[in-house]
Each structure stands twice: as C-alpha cells, then as structure tokens.
Amino acid sequence: MPSIPHVDIESLEHFDRIVAAGATSMDGWRVQSVDLTGRTAELLGLRPMGALFLGCLLEEKADSWIRDGGGLVFPAIPSLPFDAYRGTLYDAEELYAGLEHGYDATPDARIYAWSRQHDEKGDTSRTLAAALHDHAIGDALDDLPGNEPWVGVMGGHGVLRSDDSYRAAVLLGRTLARRKRMVVTGGGPGAMEAANLGASLSEYDDAAIARALAALARVPSFKPSVAAWAAAGLDVRREFPGDGGVSVPTWFYGHEPPNVFASAIAKYFSNAQREDVLLSRARGGIIYLPGAAGTVQEVFQAVTPNYYGDPATQIPLILVGIDHWTVKLPVWPLLQTLASDRPMARSIQLVDTIDEAAALVG
C-alpha cells in the first residue's frame, strides 16, 4: 500500500488554506504549535486517522475527535521558556526580545538559565523537552529554501570587533555570499559573527563596511555587557539589512551569546548534535580561521569522515593562518600525517589569506 506523503502545517494560515482547498482527511498531517481553538468545527469535518499534532492548542471536543479517530496528540509541555515543537528557526529579534530591560530578560538568557537549572541527572522531563526542541530545529533546517552550497566558517569567539582579523572575516563572508554561497557559522561572537555580518553586507560597498565596523568597534566584545554588545549589533543590522546566512549556536556554551547577523538561527541544546549538523551540512567546504579548543575540535570532527571516506565524499577543509596552525597550534602537521596516501590529502589546504581560502571553495 503506498504511503501517504506528510504535510507540515506550522501556521493557522496554512491550516486554513488546506481546509479551504477541500481537504477531507488529515492523514499525513504534522501540525506543529498551532492555536486551533477557533477551528473545532473544521477539525470535526476532517478524518483524523494518521494525523500528528505537536504542541497545538485544541478545544476538548476537537482533541477527543482526533484521539478517538486514530490521530496522535502530543500536548504542549508546561512551564517551559521555549516551544519544544516550534516549526521554524529562530531569528535575532526573537532571541533578544526585551533586550532594553537587560540581557537577563531576553528569551535567550531565560532559556539558558532553564537549561542550567534543569540539567540534572535523571531529570526526564528536561531531557525530553530539550530533545523534542532539537528535533524540531533539525526539521526546520530541512525546510530552509535555496539551493546554494553551504560553506562553513569556523573561528574563535574571542576576536574583537576592532581587530583586523574581524574585518578579514567580514570580507570573507561578503566574498562567499557574493559567490552565491550560503555562509553558515557556529553562531557565536568573534570570527563567527564577522562572517555572518559579511554575508549580510554582500550587497554593500567598502564604505558601508567601514561605517558598520566603526559602529561595532564602540562595543568590541560581549564582555562585560552582552546587552550593549547585542544592541550595537542590532543597530547595525537595522541600518544595513541583508541576508546574513545561517548560524548554528548552542545553549551548551551559555557564555557565548548568539550573534545577531545570521538571518536564520538554528539554536540547539545538544552541542554534540549541533556540531554534527553544522559540519555535515557544509558540503561546499569549511574554512577554519584561527581559533582555540572549540575550533580545533571542529577541525578534527570534520576530518574524521574525510579520513575514512572515498574521493567522492571528500569535503574541502581550508585552514587560514600558516603560523597559527603550524606553530601556535600545530594542527597542520598532524593533518598531513593523517592524510598521507589517502583521498583526504586532496581535501585539506593550508593558506595564509582569506582570498586564497575563498578561491578554494568558490
């Protein structure tokens, strides 16, 4: 028997369009976080067998109709500062809502605080809520439009907005976006923020970049004030709107607030899942700017599938900064040893400039 293709319904408007088009059955429907309290009559006119409702608001009569008719209803989980069944990715405005009252008042800070308070061994409700949320984020990532190759830009979170290396990462992000590459980063401050900012400035000239960097340099770091840092970024984003690509941050690193320049933010609780998603989707290549432990981890996490893979599965991995990767953190000699006589040897590169790096994935 052929399977019924599923339909993701993530808004009341989408639900209304399907009903208006003459739907009679909900078989294959996956309805996420939609308030359907005013649509009981419509629901009672649809066969519920095969439907799945995740965190939706339903009147009792509609809830019983769906359950009794063979549908599944997963109720909203109470007392959470986030929607475990959300159907879309985050954006900066949502995560930083209420910033004028301080960072601690924002959803981003409150969700992180929740994760710390409930991060106890055996807390099943916390584990379940976080897992459901991260599954929903992965599903929303799959729904992103566009066919551009994804190019990852990794680097240290400690790079100041006033540094030359920050400006270099901005130019890298702009170059990649102009070459029709989707810039994807780890979503934090420093080099990651700079790459997303560069992508958002792809339609702007050098003078605009200079103005944006001058404005950001007044608040060079998220320390000591995340609120001032984020507010400065939001001001620049409003002055120079654009598509900043994708970022994949995590609440696991609560000390690293998400940058505001990515257009779509796939924020996870699980850092391991976030790392896997980030690296596995950057099929167009990954560029590593100078960084520390987190960046080194990302290098070797991406190296492993290249090491064991065949020529057809290789992803370009480009390290930027000869001195950094050979002397300060001698990652490159180990990579060369690992790559000896393997297909991986053709997928790793060490360069000294962002222009060289962009050329290798462009």
Secondary structure per residue as TSV (DSSP state, phi and psi in degrees):
chain	resnum	aa	ss	phi	psi
A	1	M	-	360.0	127.0
A	2	P	-	-65.4	144.3
A	3	S	-	-78.4	150.9
A	4	I	-	-85.6	124.9
A	5	P	-	-64.4	141.7
A	6	H	-	-85.2	154.8
A	7	V	E	-124.2	120.9
A	8	D	E	-87.1	121.8
A	9	I	E	-116.8	114.4
A	10	E	-	-122.9	12.5
A	11	S	S	-154.2	156.6
A	12	L	H	-65.2	-35.1
A	13	E	H	-62.1	-40.2
A	14	H	H	-66.4	-42.6
A	15	F	H	-57.8	-47.0
A	16	D	H	-63.1	-37.7
A	17	R	H	-64.4	-40.6
A	18	I	H	-68.8	-41.3
A	19	V	H	-64.7	-43.1
A	20	A	H	-64.7	-25.4
A	21	A	T	-78.1	-3.1
A	22	G	T	104.3	19.9
A	23	A	-	-61.0	142.1
A	24	T	-	-121.4	-16.3
A	25	S	B	-132.2	149.6
A	26	M	-	-104.1	15.1
A	27	D	T	-60.4	125.0
A	28	G	T	88.8	-2.8
A	29	W	E	-75.8	137.7
A	30	R	E	-124.4	103.3
A	31	V	E	-103.8	120.1
A	32	Q	E	-117.3	121.6
A	33	S	S	52.2	48.6
A	34	V	-	-113.9	134.0
A	35	D	B	-81.9	106.3
A	36	L	-	-110.4	21.1
A	37	T	T	-65.5	-21.5
A	38	G	T	-99.3	13.1
A	39	R	-	-124.5	28.9
A	40	T	H	-62.6	-44.0
A	41	A	H	-59.8	-41.9
A	42	E	H	-65.5	-41.1
A	43	L	H	-64.7	-38.2
A	44	L	H	-68.5	-15.5
A	45	G	T	-91.8	5.0
A	46	L	S	-119.8	140.7
A	47	R	B	-73.4	125.3
A	48	P	-	-88.7	-9.6
A	49	M	T	-54.7	127.8
A	50	G	T	88.5	3.1
A	51	A	-	-89.7	153.9
A	52	L	E	-132.9	122.2
A	53	F	E	-114.7	121.8
A	54	L	E	-115.9	108.4
A	55	G	S	65.1	27.6
A	56	C	-	-87.7	154.5
A	57	L	B	-92.4	121.9
A	58	L	-	-131.9	142.0
A	59	E	-	-71.4	155.3
A	60	E	H	-56.1	-39.8
A	61	K	H	-65.0	-41.5
A	62	A	H	-69.0	-40.1
A	63	D	H	-59.6	-46.2
A	64	S	H	-64.8	-40.3
A	65	W	H	-59.9	-44.1
A	66	I	H	-67.9	-48.2
A	67	R	H	-63.5	-46.8
A	68	D	H	-66.5	-25.5
A	69	G	T	-93.0	7.6
A	70	G	T	100.5	5.4
A	71	G	-	-87.4	165.3
A	72	L	E	-112.1	135.0
A	73	V	E	-124.7	114.9
A	74	F	E	-100.7	110.1
A	75	P	-	-71.5	159.9
A	76	A	-	-62.0	144.7
A	77	I	-	-89.8	122.8
A	78	P	S	-73.3	160.1
A	79	S	S	62.6	35.7
A	80	L	-	-109.5	143.6
A	81	P	S	-86.7	14.3
A	82	F	S	-148.7	166.1
A	83	D	-	-96.9	111.3
A	84	A	T	-68.9	-15.9
A	85	Y	T	-114.0	20.7
A	86	R	-	-54.1	147.3
A	87	G	-	-103.2	-2.1
A	88	T	S	-132.9	164.5
A	89	L	-	-76.6	169.2
A	90	Y	B	-83.1	165.1
A	91	D	-	-134.5	170.6
A	92	A	H	-62.1	-37.7
A	93	E	H	-62.0	-37.1
A	94	E	H	-71.9	-47.8
A	95	L	H	-66.4	-31.3
A	96	Y	T	-106.1	18.2
A	97	A	T	-58.9	134.6
A	98	G	T	82.9	13.0
A	99	L	G	-59.4	-27.0
A	100	E	G	-62.4	-17.1
A	101	H	G	-98.0	9.5
A	102	G	-	105.3	153.9
A	103	Y	G	-60.9	-35.3
A	104	D	G	-62.5	-18.6
A	105	A	G	-85.7	-8.0
A	106	T	S	-82.2	155.2
A	107	P	H	-56.0	-38.2
A	108	D	H	-59.8	-46.2
A	109	A	H	-69.3	-39.8
A	110	R	H	-67.7	-36.6
A	111	I	H	-67.7	-40.4
A	112	Y	H	-62.8	-43.3
A	113	A	H	-60.7	-41.4
A	114	W	H	-58.9	-44.5
A	115	S	H	-63.7	-34.8
A	116	R	H	-73.5	-40.0
A	117	Q	H	-68.6	-31.4
A	118	H	T	-105.0	6.7
A	119	D	-	-84.7	69.0
A	120	E	-	-123.1	143.4
A	121	K	T	-59.8	129.8
A	122	G	T	88.6	2.0
A	123	D	-	-82.7	85.5
A	124	T	H	-64.3	-39.0
A	125	S	H	-63.6	-39.4
A	126	R	H	-66.4	-45.7
A	127	T	H	-61.4	-43.1
A	128	L	H	-65.2	-45.8
A	129	A	H	-61.4	-43.6
A	130	A	H	-65.8	-40.3
A	131	A	H	-66.3	-41.6
A	132	L	H	-62.7	-42.1
A	133	H	H	-61.0	-47.6
A	134	D	H	-67.2	-33.6
A	135	H	H	-63.4	-42.3
A	136	A	H	-64.5	-37.1
A	137	I	H	-64.7	-43.2
A	138	G	H	-61.1	-39.6
A	139	D	H	-64.8	-40.1
A	140	A	H	-67.2	-34.6
A	141	L	H	-61.2	-39.2
A	142	D	H	-62.9	-24.8
A	143	D	T	-88.5	-2.6
A	144	L	-	-61.4	133.8
A	145	P	-	-76.6	167.3
A	146	G	-	103.4	149.4
A	147	N	-	-118.5	11.9
A	148	E	-	-67.2	142.1
A	149	P	-	-61.0	137.7
A	150	W	E	-87.5	127.8
A	151	V	E	-117.6	121.4
A	152	G	E	-82.4	141.6
A	153	V	E	-124.0	114.0
A	154	M	E	-111.5	151.7
A	155	G	-	175.1	175.9
A	156	G	-	-71.3	145.2
A	157	H	T	-82.0	-10.8
A	158	G	T	-90.0	1.5
A	159	V	-	-67.8	127.2
A	160	L	-	-79.6	149.2
A	161	R	T	-62.1	-21.6
A	162	S	T	-89.1	-4.8
A	163	D	S	-78.9	151.9
A	164	D	H	-62.0	-34.2
A	165	S	H	-68.3	-28.3
A	166	Y	H	-66.6	-46.6
A	167	R	H	-61.3	-38.8
A	168	A	H	-62.3	-40.3
A	169	A	H	-68.7	-33.7
A	170	V	H	-60.9	-46.5
A	171	L	H	-65.2	-34.3
A	172	L	H	-63.5	-48.3
A	173	G	H	-60.2	-40.2
A	174	R	H	-65.1	-43.4
A	175	T	H	-61.5	-45.2
A	176	L	H	-62.4	-44.9
A	177	A	H	-64.2	-38.4
A	178	R	H	-66.5	-24.0
A	179	R	T	-91.6	17.0
A	180	K	T	63.0	39.4
A	181	R	-	-106.3	141.3
A	182	M	E	-84.3	115.3
A	183	V	E	-80.1	124.9
A	184	V	E	-127.8	131.8
A	185	T	E	-130.0	175.4
A	186	G	-	-75.2	-4.7
A	187	G	-	85.6	-0.3
A	188	G	-	-92.4	-164.4
A	189	P	S	-76.2	-167.8
A	190	G	T	66.9	-134.2
A	191	A	H	-61.4	-33.3
A	192	M	H	-66.5	-46.1
A	193	E	H	-59.5	-43.9
A	194	A	H	-60.5	-41.2
A	195	A	H	-66.2	-42.7
A	196	N	H	-64.7	-39.2
A	197	L	H	-61.1	-44.3
A	198	G	H	-60.1	-41.2
A	199	A	H	-62.2	-40.4
A	200	S	H	-68.7	-20.8
A	201	L	T	-99.3	18.0
A	202	S	T	-63.9	-24.2
A	203	E	T	-95.2	5.2
A	204	Y	S	-108.3	158.9
A	205	D	-	-89.8	-179.7
A	206	D	H	-63.8	-32.4
A	207	A	H	-64.3	-39.1
A	208	A	H	-66.2	-40.2
A	209	I	H	-61.5	-42.9
A	210	A	H	-61.0	-41.0
A	211	R	H	-67.0	-42.2
A	212	A	H	-63.6	-44.0
A	213	L	H	-66.1	-37.3
A	214	A	H	-63.4	-41.3
A	215	A	H	-65.8	-42.5
A	216	L	H	-69.7	-32.8
A	217	A	H	-63.4	-18.4
A	218	R	T	-67.7	-23.6
A	219	V	S	-128.2	81.0
A	220	P	-	-70.4	-20.2
A	221	S	-	-142.5	160.2
A	222	F	S	-79.0	-2.4
A	223	K	S	-107.8	131.5
A	224	P	S	-92.4	-3.4
A	225	S	-	-128.1	107.5
A	226	V	H	-63.0	-37.3
A	227	A	H	-61.7	-46.3
A	228	A	H	-66.1	-39.9
A	229	W	H	-63.2	-48.2
A	230	A	H	-67.6	-39.0
A	231	A	H	-63.2	-40.7
A	232	A	H	-63.0	-40.6
A	233	G	H	-64.9	-42.6
A	234	L	H	-64.3	-36.8
A	235	D	H	-62.4	-43.6
A	236	V	H	-66.1	-39.7
A	237	R	H	-62.7	-38.5
A	238	R	H	-68.7	-35.0
A	239	E	H	-74.7	-33.3
A	240	F	S	-128.0	71.7
A	241	P	-	-68.0	147.5
A	242	G	-	-179.7	174.0
A	243	D	-	-85.6	108.2
A	244	G	-	-89.8	9.7
A	245	G	-	80.7	-153.0
A	246	V	E	-120.1	146.3
A	247	S	E	-131.1	151.6
A	248	V	-	-130.6	76.3
A	249	P	-	-86.1	-177.9
A	250	T	B	-145.9	147.1
A	251	W	T	-77.8	-8.7
A	252	F	T	-59.7	-40.3
A	253	Y	S	-95.4	76.3
A	254	G	T	-66.7	-19.1
A	255	H	T	-78.6	-8.3
A	256	E	S	-107.9	100.6
A	257	P	-	-70.7	152.5
A	258	P	-	-72.4	141.3
A	259	N	-	-75.5	158.1
A	260	V	S	-94.5	-1.1
A	261	F	-	-92.9	-15.6
A	262	A	-	-70.0	140.1
A	263	S	S	-79.4	-27.1
A	264	A	E	-131.1	128.1
A	265	I	E	-118.8	113.1
A	266	A	-	-99.3	82.8
A	267	K	-	-91.2	130.7
A	268	Y	B	-114.1	157.8
A	269	F	S	-83.3	-44.3
A	270	S	-	-80.3	116.0
A	271	N	H	-69.5	-36.5
A	272	A	H	-62.2	-44.0
A	273	Q	H	-66.9	-39.9
A	274	R	H	-62.0	-44.3
A	275	E	H	-62.3	-43.5
A	276	D	H	-63.7	-43.7
A	277	V	H	-62.7	-46.0
A	278	L	H	-60.2	-47.8
A	279	L	H	-78.9	-34.1
A	280	S	H	-73.1	-23.8
A	281	R	H	-89.5	-13.9
A	282	A	-	-85.1	64.4
A	283	R	T	-72.8	-16.8
A	284	G	T	-79.3	-7.7
A	285	G	-	126.9	163.5
A	286	I	E	-132.1	129.6
A	287	I	E	-108.5	126.6
A	288	Y	E	-108.0	110.0
A	289	L	-	-82.6	162.9
A	290	P	S	-53.5	131.8
A	291	G	-	-154.5	-171.4
A	292	A	-	-117.4	-135.3
A	293	A	H	-59.3	-44.2
A	294	G	H	-63.3	-40.6
A	295	T	H	-69.2	-39.6
A	296	V	H	-61.1	-42.3
A	297	Q	H	-58.5	-42.9
A	298	E	H	-67.0	-33.7
A	299	V	H	-58.8	-52.7
A	300	F	H	-76.8	-24.9
A	301	Q	H	-66.3	-36.7
A	302	A	H	-79.4	-28.8
A	303	V	H	-66.5	-36.3
A	304	T	H	-55.6	-51.7
A	305	P	H	-65.0	-30.2
A	306	N	H	-67.2	-40.8
A	307	Y	H	-60.3	-43.7
A	308	Y	H	-90.4	-8.8
A	309	G	S	-84.3	170.3
A	310	D	-	-96.6	176.5
A	311	P	G	-56.7	-30.8
A	312	A	G	-75.7	-17.7
A	313	T	G	-103.9	3.9
A	314	Q	-	-70.1	140.0
A	315	I	-	-112.2	131.7
A	316	P	-	-62.1	129.8
A	317	L	E	-122.8	115.8
A	318	I	E	-119.2	120.5
A	319	L	E	-97.1	130.2
A	320	V	E	-108.8	123.3
A	321	G	-	114.5	86.9
A	322	I	H	-60.5	-47.0
A	323	D	H	-63.9	-41.6
A	324	H	I	-62.3	-45.6
A	325	W	I	-90.0	-4.7
A	326	T	I	-113.9	-26.6
A	327	V	I	-114.3	-59.5
A	328	K	I	-64.4	-50.0
A	329	L	S	-129.7	94.2
A	330	P	-	-73.8	62.8
A	331	V	H	-74.4	-38.6
A	332	W	H	-60.0	-45.0
A	333	P	H	-58.2	-38.0
A	334	L	H	-67.1	-41.3
A	335	L	H	-60.5	-42.0
A	336	Q	H	-62.4	-39.8
A	337	T	H	-65.5	-43.8
A	338	L	H	-62.4	-37.2
A	339	A	H	-80.7	-9.9
A	340	S	T	-56.1	125.8
A	341	D	T	61.7	25.7
A	342	R	S	-126.5	158.0
A	343	P	G	-55.4	-26.6
A	344	M	G	-58.4	-25.3
A	345	A	G	-57.1	-29.9
A	346	R	G	-87.6	-7.0
A	347	S	T	-101.8	-10.0
A	348	I	E	-107.8	140.5
A	349	Q	E	-140.5	146.1
A	350	L	E	-121.5	122.2
A	351	V	E	-131.5	172.0
A	352	D	S	-112.2	-9.5
A	353	T	S	-133.4	157.0
A	354	I	H	-69.0	-30.3
A	355	D	H	-63.7	-42.2
A	356	E	H	-63.3	-41.3
A	357	A	H	-64.4	-45.3
A	358	A	H	-62.4	-36.3
A	359	A	H	-65.2	-31.6
A	360	L	H	-76.7	-18.3
A	361	V	H	-113.0	1.9
A	362	G	-	-101.3	360.0
